[in-house]
């Protein structure tokens, strides 16, 4: 069934972006100075994409599943809580990054730790969705229902990648070189 194929592709792309961030985080730990502007671009892209497409679609799917089966509420609510925590972690990273880019002195190991914690939390979030949420979507929603929800958002993931390529060429280059994560 193709129902979650777009979400699965989006997750693969997100995993690749997280890989790019992990390389930058590793270089920090090794005492190197990564391109902080590139890190900013990755974080901005993740924030925009999650807020504009992934989370709204997953929320619509979750709401529809809960309407059909109240037992789905536990997983949907857990993912909502996890997302709130993930978003808070990313906000801390973003604030630290703003400080760095504005030449405000902050402990670089704090930034590296926050970045690592965010990456690990985001990977765990993706894993829960892949292993628990997507199978539930495939069980509960028909292909037509899922596509109706996607169309309601009027969003195009391929278009976002095209924007990435043109607006952030260095990021796009690293994204394309990153291995696809499982």
C-alpha positions in Angstrom: 0.0 0.0 0.0 1.3 3.4 -1.0 -0.6 5.4 1.8 2.5 6.5 3.7 5.0 6.5 0.9 5.3 10.3 1.0 5.7 10.4 4.7 8.3 7.7 4.5 10.2 9.6 1.9 9.9 12.8 4.0 11.4 10.8 6.9 14.2 9.6 4.8 15.0 13.1 3.8 14.8 14.3 7.4 17.2 11.6 8.4 19.6 12.8 5.8 19.4 16.3 7.2 19.9 15.0 10.7 23.0 13.2 9.3 24.3 16.5 8.0 23.8 18.1 11.5 25.4 15.1 13.2 28.5 15.6 11.0 28.6 19.3 12.1 28.1 18.3 15.8 30.9 15.8 15.6 33.3 18.4 14.2 32.4 20.6 17.1 33.3 17.8 19.6 36.6 17.3 17.7 37.4 21.0 18.3 36.7 22.2 14.7 34.5 25.1 13.8 31.8 24.0 11.4 30.0 26.4 9.0 27.5 27.8 11.5 25.5 29.5 8.7 25.0 26.1 7.1 23.8 24.7 10.5 21.4 27.7 10.7 20.1 26.8 7.2 19.5 23.2 8.1 17.7 24.1 11.3 15.6 26.8 9.6 14.7 24.3 6.8 13.7 21.6 9.4 11.6 24.0 11.4 9.8 25.3 8.3 9.2 21.9 6.8 8.0 20.3 10.0 5.7 23.3 10.8 4.3 23.7 7.3 3.9 20.1 6.1 5.0 17.1 8.2 3.3 18.0 11.5 0.0 19.3 10.0 -0.3 16.2 7.9 0.5 13.9 10.8 -1.9 15.8 12.9 -4.7 15.4 10.3 -4.0 11.7 10.0 -3.9 11.3 13.8 -7.2 13.2 14.3 -8.8 11.1 11.6 -7.6 7.8 13.1 -8.8 8.9 16.6 -12.2 9.7 15.1 -12.3 6.1 13.8 -10.8 4.4 16.8 -10.4 6.0 20.2 -7.6 3.5 21.0 -5.3 5.4 18.6 -5.5 8.4 20.9 -2.7 7.1 23.2 -0.2 6.9 20.4 -1.3 10.2 18.8 -1.1 12.0 22.2 2.3 10.6 22.9 3.6 11.8 19.6 2.1 15.2 20.2 3.9 15.4 23.6 7.2 14.1 22.0 6.9 16.7 19.2 6.5 19.5 21.8 9.6 18.3 23.6 11.5 18.0 20.3 10.4 21.5 19.3 11.7 22.8 22.6 15.1 21.1 22.1 15.3 22.6 18.6 14.5 26.0 20.0 17.4 25.8 22.5 19.7 24.9 19.7 18.4 27.7 17.5 18.9 30.2 20.4 22.4 29.1 20.9 23.1 29.3 17.2 21.7 32.8 17.0 24.1 33.7 19.8 27.1 32.1 18.0 26.2 33.9 14.8 25.9 37.2 16.6 29.4 36.7 18.2 28.0 36.2 21.7 30.3 34.0 23.7 28.5 30.8 24.8 30.0 27.5 25.9 30.5 25.6 22.7 30.3 22.3 24.5 26.8 23.3 25.7 25.8 23.9 22.1 27.3 20.6 20.9 25.5 18.8 23.7 22.2 20.4 22.9 22.7 19.7 19.2 23.5 16.1 19.9 20.4 15.7 22.2 18.2 17.3 19.6 19.5 15.0 16.9 19.0 11.9 19.1 15.5 13.0 20.1 14.5 13.6 16.5 15.8 10.3 15.4 13.8 8.6 18.2 10.7 10.5 17.1 11.1 9.4 13.5 11.6 5.8 14.7 8.4 5.8 16.7 6.5 7.2 13.8 8.0 4.7 11.3 7.5 1.7 13.6 4.1 2.6 15.2 2.4 5.5 13.6 2.8 4.7 9.9 1.5 1.1 10.3 -1.5 2.5 12.1 -2.1 5.0 9.3 -1.9 2.1 6.8 -4.4 0.1 8.9 -6.9 2.8 9.6 -6.9 5.1 6.5 -7.7 4.2 3.0 -5.5 5.4 0.2 -8.2 7.9 -0.9 -8.6 9.3 2.7 -4.8 9.8 3.0 -4.5 11.5 -0.3 -7.5 13.7 0.5 -5.6 14.8 3.7 -2.4 15.4 1.7 -4.3 17.5 -0.8 -5.9 19.5 1.9 -2.5 20.8 2.9 -1.6 21.9 -0.6 2.0 21.1 0.0 4.6 19.5 -2.2 7.6 17.9 -0.7 9.5 17.8 -4.0 8.9 21.5 -4.4 10.5 22.0 -1.0 13.6 20.0 -2.1 13.8 22.2 -5.2 13.7 25.3 -3.0 16.4 23.8 -0.8 18.5 23.3 -3.9 18.2 26.9 -5.0 18.1 28.7 -1.7 20.8 26.7 0.1 23.1 25.1 -2.5 25.8 24.1 0.0 23.2 22.4 2.3 21.6 20.7 -0.7 25.0 19.4 -1.7 25.6 17.9 1.7 22.0 16.6 1.9 22.5 14.7 -1.4 25.8 13.3 -0.2 24.3 12.1 3.1 23.5 8.4 3.2 19.8 7.4 3.4 19.2 6.4 7.0 16.9 3.6 7.9 
